Amino acid sequence: MSTVVKYFYRGENTDLIVFTASEELVEDYLKNPSIGKLSEVVEVFEVFTPQDGRGAEGELGAASKAQIENEFGKGKKIEEIIDLILREGKPNSSTSSLKTKGGNAGTNGYK
């Protein structure tokens, strides 16, 4: 089983999390970003937040479109949001599995 790395972004209103395959893949992606590389780096193409909206620990759920728009503005694609979290966030911890409320949900209306 591979190790998953949690990238943590401390927002003004809501903290956000993206799961990646490894820090090394993120570093390679950031040197030469492309959508093809992003899909290799991200384990789940979704943005998560803790139940209370703050911190990097605890039960996670999919961040709502409103939470994401409050942090980054309207009209951004999920790829742009994940890119921003990888650029401005920090690796938080490694885990061997993804434990989120409701499992792996859809794309929060972002396509």
C-alpha positions in Angstrom: 0.0 0.0 0.0 1.4 3.4 -0.9 1.8 6.3 1.5 -0.5 9.3 0.9 0.7 12.8 1.8 -1.8 15.4 3.0 -1.2 18.9 1.7 -2.7 21.5 4.2 -3.8 25.0 3.2 -4.7 27.4 6.0 -7.5 29.6 4.7 -9.0 32.8 6.0 -12.3 31.1 6.7 -11.8 27.4 6.0 -8.7 25.1 6.0 -8.4 22.9 3.0 -6.7 19.6 2.3 -5.6 17.7 -0.8 -4.2 14.2 -0.8 -1.1 13.5 -3.0 0.9 10.4 -3.9 4.2 11.9 -2.5 6.1 15.1 -1.7 8.6 14.3 -4.5 5.8 14.1 -7.1 4.4 17.5 -5.9 7.9 19.1 -6.1 8.3 17.7 -9.7 4.9 19.0 -10.6 5.6 22.5 -9.2 8.8 22.8 -11.3 6.9 22.1 -14.5 3.1 22.2 -13.9 0.7 20.5 -16.4 -2.7 19.0 -16.1 -1.3 15.6 -17.0 1.2 15.8 -14.2 -1.4 17.0 -11.8 -3.5 13.9 -12.3 -0.4 11.8 -11.5 0.3 13.8 -8.3 -3.2 13.9 -6.7 -4.6 10.8 -5.2 -8.2 12.0 -5.2 -9.2 14.9 -7.4 -11.2 16.6 -4.6 -10.6 19.2 -1.9 -11.4 18.3 1.7 -11.9 20.2 4.9 -12.2 19.1 8.6 -15.7 18.9 10.0 -15.3 22.2 11.9 -13.5 23.9 9.0 -10.2 24.4 10.9 -7.0 22.3 11.3 -5.6 19.4 9.5 -6.8 16.6 11.7 -10.1 14.9 12.5 -12.8 13.6 10.3 -12.7 15.1 6.8 -15.5 15.8 4.4 -15.6 17.2 0.9 -15.2 21.0 0.9 -18.3 22.7 -0.5 -18.3 24.8 -3.5 -19.1 27.8 -1.3 -16.2 27.1 1.0 -13.8 26.9 -1.9 -15.2 30.1 -3.5 -14.9 32.0 -0.2 -11.2 31.2 -0.1 -10.3 31.5 -3.8 -13.1 33.4 -5.5 -15.7 32.3 -8.0 -15.1 30.8 -11.4 -12.0 28.7 -10.7 -11.8 25.1 -11.9 -10.9 22.3 -9.5 -7.5 21.9 -11.2 -6.7 25.6 -10.4 -7.8 25.2 -6.8 -5.7 22.0 -6.3 -2.7 23.8 -7.9 -3.1 26.7 -5.5 -3.3 24.4 -2.5 -0.1 22.6 -3.6 1.7 25.9 -4.2 0.6 27.7 -1.0 -0.1 24.8 1.3 2.4 22.6 3.2 2.7 18.8 3.5 1.1 17.9 6.8 1.4 14.2 7.3 1.5 10.8 5.7 -1.1 8.1 5.9 -1.5 4.7 4.4 -5.2 5.3 3.5 -7.8 8.0 2.9 -10.4 8.1 5.7 -13.0 10.7 4.9 -16.6 11.1 5.8 -18.7 9.5 3.1 -15.8 8.0 1.3 -14.6 9.4 -2.0 -17.3 11.7 -3.1 -17.8 13.4 -6.4 -16.4 16.7 -7.6 -18.4 19.2 -5.6 -19.9 20.6 -8.8 -16.5 21.3 -10.3 -15.9 19.8 -13.7 
